[in-house]
Amino acid sequence: MTMKVCHLLICVLLSHYANAFQAPRLQTSIQPHTYTHTRTKRTTSLSMVKGTAATPIKKKTIAVFGAGGYLGGLTFGFLQRASSLFGTGISGTNSPRAIAATSVTADSVNRLLGKHFALAQASENFFTLRDFTKVKSVARTLQSVDGVVMGTKYQLEKRPVTMGTYEDSPNTKTMEFFLDERYGTMNPVEDEEMDAVLFKNTVKACMKGDVKHMVVIETPSTTIEERVTCAEILERSGITYTYLIMDGELVKCGDLNYNFEKGVQNTMRVKAVKGTRTQQNPAGWVSELGELSTDGHTVNREDVAALAVQCLLSLDWKSSRVLLIQSGDKINAVPKKGYRMDKEWCYNSQLLEQTLASIA
């Protein structure tokens, strides 16, 4: 009896182990696992992204001119966050860089970063002070810079040259510039001649450096005549560019506690401006665009700063384009409790990516 029991147990065990090595049977009661991404889903094809994000391994160094202003400082802050994330293609090695005339820019940028970017800071390695009346002085800084963000005009302020930079004497003064306003500036200066020198010398310095692409933000008070001049300088530089024109008054979003976690405030409509852009007629698109009326229309500075960064990430650096920007509906979406913002350079930035998907 004992032998029969042992034999039976051995047969059962052999059968059990044999089944373990057979192909699993289909069980209709078990559903296949579906991965649900808790973050915002990418709705545009990666093949449609042609900027730095298309080749994230090839890190690009970006510089911001006039970062001491509110718009320039926000752009710098968004770039700083983007540079810390893999997949953006923005270098984090001494990048982004703020190129300015005096050390007041560093003070302004760090105050802005502390308030709007979760107490972030930028060390002195991220700031370069140059004499913008001398092209060679600026060009040396751009030898290792791939892309820049700049304005057509800046808020100007006469300030002493920072000691140990390019001063001729302790009393040497220079013109500091801010993109597009620095709130609290005591004595802003209006100088059309200096505006023209800044823009022309900046583009010339980009030509002498290694700059591959320029994002140019047309700032308030830029006249049609100045727009034509800027278009001619850009087209004849031989460097590709993305020129942003606001169809509306440039304003702050109105939230005194704004920070990057609140991200893009309004949907944005972006239209490629058609018209001639050739060496012979570089400003043909200006007449095609006509005169814009800002009556009743506004565009948030915060959204423009984020859009400038998204242009670098999404748009092809091998092509030039002129984009007309309009502000749409207010976005009421806010991050859910527990949402990890350490993986975002700007909340709702995917909406900008979608908007730019159709732009060549």
GULOKOL-517085 format. One record per residue (C-alpha): residue number from 1; x, y, z. Coordinates in steps of 0.001 Angstrom, whole numbers. Example, Ala and Ser with C-alpha at 12.3 -4.5 7.8 and 13.67 -1.06 7.14 Angstrom:
BEGIN
+-------+---------+---------+---------+
| kolro |      xx |      yy |      zz |
+-------+---------+---------+---------+
|     1 |   12300 |   -4500 |    7800 |
|     2 |   13670 |   -1060 |    7140 |
+-------+---------+---------+---------+
This chain:
BEGIN
+-------+---------+---------+---------+
| kolro |      xx |      yy |      zz |
+-------+---------+---------+---------+
|     1 |       0 |       0 |       0 |
|     2 |    2833 |    2323 |     916 |
|     3 |    4571 |    1648 |   -2416 |
|     4 |    1425 |    2509 |   -4346 |
|     5 |    1026 |    5799 |   -2438 |
|     6 |    4644 |    6769 |   -3105 |
|     7 |    4278 |    5915 |   -6777 |
|     8 |    1128 |    8052 |   -6980 |
|     9 |    2848 |   11026 |   -5337 |
|    10 |    5788 |   10778 |   -7721 |
|    11 |    3438 |   10788 |  -10713 |
|    12 |    1633 |   13882 |   -9406 |
|    13 |    4901 |   15755 |   -8862 |
|    14 |    6214 |   14850 |  -12329 |
|    15 |    2966 |   16043 |  -13890 |
|    16 |    3162 |   19329 |  -11972 |
|    17 |    6721 |   20122 |  -13096 |
|    18 |    5958 |   19136 |  -16691 |
|    19 |    3097 |   21646 |  -16820 |
|    20 |    5384 |   24340 |  -15442 |
|    21 |    7607 |   24123 |  -18540 |
|    22 |    4778 |   24094 |  -21066 |
|    23 |    3602 |   27247 |  -22900 |
|    24 |    1080 |   29154 |  -20734 |
|    25 |   -2555 |   28682 |  -21578 |
|    26 |   -4675 |   31642 |  -22645 |
|    27 |   -6771 |   32863 |  -19720 |
|    28 |   -9540 |   35136 |  -20880 |
|    29 |  -10248 |   36319 |  -17381 |
|    30 |   -6856 |   38113 |  -17129 |
|    31 |   -6702 |   41435 |  -19000 |
|    32 |   -3398 |   42661 |  -20502 |
|    33 |   -1739 |   45434 |  -18461 |
|    34 |   -2189 |   48929 |  -19835 |
|    35 |     364 |   51594 |  -18878 |
|    36 |   -1310 |   54842 |  -17992 |
|    37 |    1008 |   57840 |  -18047 |
|    38 |     181 |   60110 |  -15160 |
|    39 |    1896 |   63028 |  -16848 |
|    40 |     661 |   65043 |  -19778 |
|    41 |     751 |   62901 |  -22903 |
|    42 |    2725 |   63953 |  -25962 |
|    43 |     215 |   64545 |  -28716 |
|    44 |    2637 |   65503 |  -31463 |
|    45 |    4886 |   63091 |  -33268 |
|    46 |    8554 |   63285 |  -32348 |
|    47 |    9307 |   63443 |  -36073 |
|    48 |    7465 |   66785 |  -36177 |
|    49 |    9895 |   68269 |  -33634 |
|    50 |   12858 |   69707 |  -35543 |
|    51 |   14614 |   71908 |  -33006 |
|    52 |   16980 |   71001 |  -30184 |
|    53 |   14533 |   68399 |  -28837 |
|    54 |   14844 |   66409 |  -32086 |
|    55 |   18454 |   65506 |  -31251 |
|    56 |   18671 |   65835 |  -27460 |
|    57 |   22111 |   64210 |  -27290 |
|    58 |   23595 |   67123 |  -29262 |
|    59 |   23348 |   69742 |  -26537 |
|    60 |   22998 |   73357 |  -27679 |
|    61 |   24282 |   76358 |  -25755 |
|    62 |   21842 |   79290 |  -25652 |
|    63 |   22449 |   82934 |  -24730 |
|    64 |   19895 |   85586 |  -23753 |
|    65 |   20514 |   89274 |  -24423 |
|    66 |   18954 |   91672 |  -21927 |
|    67 |   18123 |   88992 |  -19350 |
|    68 |   17837 |   91636 |  -16641 |
|    69 |   14382 |   92589 |  -17920 |
|    70 |   11220 |   90738 |  -16924 |
|    71 |   10710 |   89070 |  -20315 |
|    72 |   14416 |   88296 |  -20692 |
|    73 |   14656 |   86973 |  -17138 |
|    74 |   11688 |   84640 |  -17590 |
|    75 |   13216 |   83348 |  -20824 |
|    76 |   16491 |   82719 |  -18985 |
|    77 |   14629 |   80921 |  -16181 |
|    78 |   12700 |   78647 |  -18550 |
|    79 |   15937 |   77845 |  -20410 |
|    80 |   17684 |   77073 |  -17124 |
|    81 |   14961 |   74568 |  -16233 |
|    82 |   14960 |   73083 |  -19741 |
|    83 |   18729 |   72623 |  -19578 |
|    84 |   18342 |   70414 |  -16502 |
|    85 |   16001 |   67968 |  -18268 |
|    86 |   16995 |   65257 |  -20709 |
|    87 |   15133 |   65424 |  -24006 |
|    88 |   15227 |   69194 |  -24506 |
|    89 |   18645 |   69323 |  -26176 |
|    90 |   19584 |   72440 |  -24175 |
|    91 |   23037 |   72374 |  -22607 |
|    92 |   23379 |   72877 |  -18874 |
|    93 |   27130 |   73526 |  -18946 |
|    94 |   27433 |   77260 |  -18294 |
|    95 |   24186 |   77590 |  -20216 |
|    96 |   21977 |   79466 |  -20611 |
|    97 |   24180 |   82524 |  -20642 |
|    98 |   23079 |   86052 |  -19908 |
|    99 |   25017 |   88573 |  -21977 |
|   100 |   24734 |   92112 |  -20668 |
|   101 |   26649 |   95333 |  -20090 |
|   102 |   26820 |   95559 |  -16277 |
|   103 |   26467 |   93413 |  -13158 |
|   104 |   23001 |   94808 |  -12443 |
|   105 |   21714 |   92127 |  -14818 |
|   106 |   22986 |   89355 |  -12517 |
|   107 |   21212 |   90951 |   -9548 |
|   108 |   17972 |   91307 |  -11511 |
|   109 |   18075 |   87756 |  -12906 |
|   110 |   18685 |   86156 |   -9509 |
|   111 |   15866 |   88127 |   -7895 |
|   112 |   13540 |   87006 |  -10660 |
|   113 |   14691 |   83372 |  -10475 |
|   114 |   14213 |   83331 |   -6725 |
|   115 |   10643 |   84599 |   -7014 |
|   116 |    9362 |   82820 |  -10121 |
|   117 |   11499 |   79657 |  -10313 |
|   118 |   11388 |   78080 |   -6849 |
|   119 |   14363 |   79921 |   -5359 |
|   120 |   16652 |   79040 |   -8275 |
|   121 |   19918 |   80932 |   -8648 |
|   122 |   22541 |   81488 |  -11343 |
|   123 |   26222 |   81797 |  -10463 |
|   124 |   28579 |   84319 |  -12015 |
|   125 |   29634 |   81678 |  -14567 |
|   126 |   26337 |   82226 |  -16372 |
|   127 |   26866 |   85984 |  -16878 |
|   128 |   29114 |   87746 |  -19369 |
|   129 |   29572 |   91524 |  -19409 |
|   130 |   30584 |   93147 |  -22682 |
|   131 |   30967 |   96560 |  -24294 |
|   132 |   28225 |   96512 |  -26931 |
|   133 |   29704 |   99424 |  -28828 |
|   134 |   32468 |   96994 |  -29909 |
|   135 |   31417 |   94017 |  -32009 |
|   136 |   34600 |   92033 |  -31337 |
|   137 |   34008 |   92258 |  -27601 |
|   138 |   30589 |   90602 |  -27927 |
|   139 |   31678 |   88144 |  -30638 |
|   140 |   34282 |   86537 |  -28331 |
|   141 |   31463 |   85464 |  -26026 |
|   142 |   29529 |   83876 |  -28869 |
|   143 |   32324 |   81590 |  -30086 |
|   144 |   30752 |   78639 |  -28262 |
|   145 |   27079 |   79708 |  -28419 |
|   146 |   24673 |   77914 |  -30765 |
|   147 |   21472 |   79950 |  -30400 |
|   148 |   20400 |   83301 |  -28971 |
|   149 |   17236 |   85025 |  -27785 |
|   150 |   17213 |   88780 |  -28341 |
|   151 |   14891 |   91741 |  -28777 |
|   152 |   14462 |   94401 |  -31428 |
|   153 |   14541 |   97176 |  -28813 |
|   154 |   15326 |   97230 |  -25116 |
|   155 |   14682 |   99351 |  -22076 |
|   156 |   17883 |  101347 |  -21611 |
|   157 |   19490 |  102666 |  -18450 |
|   158 |   22782 |  104518 |  -18062 |
|   159 |   24925 |  102858 |  -15407 |
|   160 |   28579 |  102766 |  -14272 |
|   161 |   30707 |  100090 |  -15931 |
|   162 |   31295 |   97190 |  -13535 |
|   163 |   34787 |   97326 |  -12058 |
|   164 |   37241 |   94822 |  -13478 |
|   165 |   35482 |   94439 |  -16830 |
|   166 |   36032 |   96984 |  -19605 |
|   167 |   36106 |  100332 |  -17803 |
|   168 |   38560 |  103046 |  -18857 |
|   169 |   38278 |  104832 |  -15514 |
|   170 |   36266 |  104510 |  -12282 |
|   171 |   33753 |  106977 |  -13702 |
|   172 |   33161 |  105229 |  -17031 |
|   173 |   29453 |  104903 |  -17867 |
|   174 |   27696 |  102580 |  -20276 |
|   175 |   24163 |  101790 |  -21425 |
|   176 |   22633 |   98711 |  -19830 |
|   177 |   19715 |   97113 |  -21668 |
|   178 |   16761 |   95009 |  -20529 |
|   179 |   14376 |   92735 |  -22443 |
|   180 |   11841 |   94277 |  -22458 |
|   181 |   11333 |   96086 |  -19160 |
|   182 |   13042 |   96001 |  -15819 |
|   183 |   10514 |   97012 |  -13212 |
|   184 |   12006 |   99483 |  -10787 |
|   185 |   14396 |  101107 |  -13247 |
|   186 |   14866 |  104625 |  -11909 |
|   187 |   15872 |  106544 |  -15031 |
|   188 |   15046 |  104707 |  -18258 |
|   189 |   16619 |  106323 |  -21312 |
|   190 |   15114 |  106643 |  -24776 |
|   191 |   17860 |  106563 |  -27370 |
|   192 |   16900 |  105437 |  -30884 |
|   193 |   20504 |  105600 |  -32044 |
|   194 |   21607 |  103264 |  -29248 |
|   195 |   18678 |  100936 |  -30032 |
|   196 |   19935 |  100635 |  -33599 |
|   197 |   23553 |  100095 |  -32483 |
|   198 |   22553 |   97352 |  -30036 |
|   199 |   20570 |   95388 |  -32610 |
|   200 |   23102 |   95796 |  -35425 |
|   201 |   26117 |   94957 |  -33256 |
|   202 |   24391 |   91965 |  -31689 |
|   203 |   23647 |   90443 |  -35102 |
|   204 |   27181 |   91233 |  -36346 |
|   205 |   28609 |   89523 |  -33258 |
|   206 |   26426 |   86473 |  -33946 |
|   207 |   27849 |   86375 |  -37475 |
|   208 |   31429 |   86449 |  -36180 |
|   209 |   30640 |   83833 |  -33535 |
|   210 |   29254 |   80317 |  -33932 |
|   211 |   25566 |   81216 |  -33661 |
|   212 |   23326 |   78978 |  -35790 |
|   213 |   19878 |   80434 |  -35013 |
|   214 |   18357 |   83580 |  -33510 |
|   215 |   14972 |   83961 |  -31840 |
|   216 |   14072 |   87634 |  -32132 |
|   217 |   11225 |   89069 |  -30060 |
|   218 |    9766 |   92265 |  -31458 |
|   219 |    9367 |   94405 |  -28373 |
|   220 |    6901 |   97258 |  -27770 |
|   221 |    7538 |  100637 |  -29404 |
|   222 |    9212 |   99029 |  -32447 |
|   223 |    7990 |  101097 |  -35397 |
|   224 |    7307 |   99791 |  -38909 |
|   225 |   10452 |  101576 |  -40122 |
|   226 |   12501 |   99860 |  -37399 |
|   227 |   10854 |   96540 |  -38275 |
|   228 |   12027 |   96977 |  -41862 |
|   229 |   15558 |   97785 |  -40704 |
|   230 |   15650 |   94736 |  -38408 |
|   231 |   14366 |   92516 |  -41222 |
|   232 |   17072 |   93745 |  -43576 |
|   233 |   19832 |   93187 |  -41006 |
|   234 |   18585 |   89703 |  -40154 |
|   235 |   18132 |   88515 |  -43726 |
|   236 |   21524 |   89780 |  -44834 |
|   237 |   23298 |   88231 |  -41855 |
|   238 |   23043 |   84768 |  -43363 |
|   239 |   21942 |   83314 |  -39988 |
|   240 |   18521 |   81704 |  -39770 |
|   241 |   16038 |   83285 |  -37388 |
|   242 |   12567 |   83060 |  -35881 |
|   243 |   10982 |   86516 |  -35620 |
|   244 |    8078 |   86850 |  -33161 |
|   245 |    5534 |   89665 |  -33582 |
|   246 |    2789 |   90214 |  -31009 |
|   247 |    -692 |   90940 |  -32295 |
|   248 |   -1626 |   92693 |  -29088 |
|   249 |    -231 |   94709 |  -26222 |
|   250 |    2522 |   92930 |  -24299 |
|   251 |    1439 |   92711 |  -20632 |
|   252 |    2094 |   90762 |  -17429 |
|   253 |    -429 |   88027 |  -16743 |
|   254 |   -1708 |   89809 |  -13644 |
|   255 |    -823 |   87077 |  -11143 |
|   256 |    1563 |   88593 |   -8587 |
|   257 |    2517 |   85086 |   -7446 |
|   258 |    3217 |   83741 |  -10927 |
|   259 |    5850 |   81001 |  -11175 |
|   260 |    6875 |   78324 |  -13648 |
|   261 |    4516 |   75827 |  -12000 |
|   262 |    1582 |   77928 |  -13249 |
|   263 |    3146 |   77804 |  -16699 |
|   264 |    1421 |   78912 |  -19886 |
|   265 |   -1519 |   81141 |  -18995 |
|   266 |   -3422 |   81380 |  -22288 |
|   267 |   -3697 |   79320 |  -25433 |
|   268 |   -1740 |   80894 |  -28269 |
|   269 |   -2472 |   81196 |  -31965 |
|   270 |     628 |   81310 |  -34127 |
|   271 |     459 |   82242 |  -37796 |
|   272 |    3368 |   82166 |  -40229 |
|   273 |    3558 |   85536 |  -41998 |
|   274 |    3799 |   85144 |  -45754 |
|   275 |    5800 |   87467 |  -47929 |
|   276 |    9156 |   87979 |  -49569 |
|   277 |   12352 |   87280 |  -47621 |
|   278 |   15283 |   87563 |  -50002 |
|   279 |   18643 |   89306 |  -50079 |
|   280 |   17232 |   91734 |  -52650 |
|   281 |   13964 |   92349 |  -50791 |
|   282 |   14524 |   91194 |  -47184 |
|   283 |   11597 |   93116 |  -45722 |
|   284 |    8927 |   92192 |  -48246 |
|   285 |    6915 |   90459 |  -45547 |
|   286 |    6554 |   93736 |  -43621 |
|   287 |    4266 |   95266 |  -46239 |
|   288 |    2401 |   91955 |  -46439 |
|   289 |    1822 |   92078 |  -42690 |
|   290 |     642 |   95666 |  -42654 |
|   291 |      55 |   97742 |  -39540 |
|   292 |   -1210 |   95886 |  -36481 |
|   293 |   -3816 |   97241 |  -34103 |
|   294 |   -3423 |   96307 |  -30443 |
|   295 |   -6804 |   97710 |  -29405 |
|   296 |   -8375 |   95306 |  -26945 |
|   297 |   -5785 |   92566 |  -27524 |
|   298 |   -3109 |   91531 |  -25059 |
|   299 |    -355 |   88916 |  -25018 |
|   300 |    1234 |   87752 |  -21759 |
|   301 |    4956 |   88261 |  -21330 |
|   302 |    5094 |   84962 |  -19437 |
|   303 |    3628 |   83094 |  -22413 |
|   304 |    5955 |   84815 |  -24888 |
|   305 |    8996 |   83809 |  -22822 |
|   306 |    7843 |   80179 |  -22821 |
|   307 |    7063 |   80346 |  -26543 |
|   308 |   10559 |   81656 |  -27332 |
|   309 |   12053 |   78622 |  -25585 |
|   310 |    9623 |   76235 |  -27293 |
|   311 |   10626 |   77692 |  -30668 |
|   312 |   14204 |   76646 |  -29947 |
|   313 |   13035 |   73161 |  -28956 |
|   314 |   10521 |   72547 |  -31759 |
|   315 |   11357 |   74543 |  -34893 |
|   316 |   13935 |   73730 |  -37541 |
|   317 |   17075 |   75800 |  -37053 |
|   318 |   17887 |   75526 |  -40742 |
|   319 |   14952 |   77734 |  -41763 |
|   320 |   13893 |   81320 |  -41102 |
|   321 |   10330 |   82356 |  -40349 |
|   322 |    8209 |   85263 |  -39153 |
|   323 |    5428 |   84370 |  -36706 |
|   324 |    2434 |   86463 |  -35694 |
|   325 |    1384 |   85699 |  -32109 |
|   326 |   -2139 |   86061 |  -30739 |
|   327 |   -3373 |   85206 |  -27275 |
|   328 |   -6379 |   82883 |  -26967 |
|   329 |   -8533 |   81578 |  -24136 |
|   330 |   -7455 |   81493 |  -20523 |
|   331 |   -6134 |   78095 |  -19405 |
|   332 |   -7657 |   77021 |  -16118 |
|   333 |   -5777 |   73728 |  -15812 |
|   334 |   -3563 |   73525 |  -12726 |
|   335 |   -1228 |   70740 |  -11601 |
|   336 |   -2946 |   68039 |   -9561 |
|   337 |   -1834 |   67422 |   -5996 |
|   338 |    1332 |   65354 |   -6033 |
|   339 |    2191 |   66238 |   -9640 |
|   340 |    5976 |   66148 |  -10062 |
|   341 |    7108 |   69482 |  -11409 |
|   342 |   10770 |   68442 |  -11380 |
|   343 |   10179 |   66901 |  -14816 |
|   344 |    8662 |   70071 |  -16305 |
|   345 |   10464 |   73161 |  -17543 |
|   346 |    7106 |   74944 |  -17884 |
|   347 |    3670 |   73601 |  -17035 |
|   348 |    1378 |   73294 |  -20089 |
|   349 |    4345 |   73706 |  -22448 |
|   350 |    2970 |   70788 |  -24477 |
|   351 |     244 |   73182 |  -25682 |
|   352 |    2938 |   75360 |  -27244 |
|   353 |    4524 |   72283 |  -28796 |
|   354 |    1190 |   71410 |  -30394 |
|   355 |     720 |   74975 |  -31619 |
|   356 |    4133 |   74991 |  -33332 |
|   357 |    3706 |   71513 |  -34850 |
|   358 |    2332 |   72909 |  -38111 |
|   359 |    5003 |   75614 |  -38490 |
|   360 |    7723 |   74863 |  -41045 |
+-------+---------+---------+---------+
